[in-house]
Amino acid sequence: MTRNTLGDLNNHLFEALERINDESLEGAALDAEIRRAQSVAGISAQIIKSGRLALAALRAKDEACDAGMALPPMLKAGDGR
């Protein structure tokens, strides 16, 4: 399974921008590239939201553990933490 990073995502976004800025694209090819870029942007937004949620959960976990609080079972990872 391929593992992608936020750096890879950034590269994909810039590649989409470069394709749209290709002045030789016209008509149906340009329309298709715009739709493709919109899809990439939409998926990217969801990846970023997921990353923000993961970071917020990690911060909440650290704060709860520092305060001696137990995490609710639904927030525990497979290793019990």
Residue pairs with C-beta under 8 A, 6 or more apart in sequence:
6 47
6 51
9 44
9 47
9 48
12 40
12 44
13 40
13 41
13 44
16 36
16 37
16 40
16 41
17 37
19 25
19 33
19 36
19 37
20 30
20 33
20 34
20 37
22 33
25 33
57 75
60 75
61 71
61 75
61 81
64 70
64 71
65 71
71 81
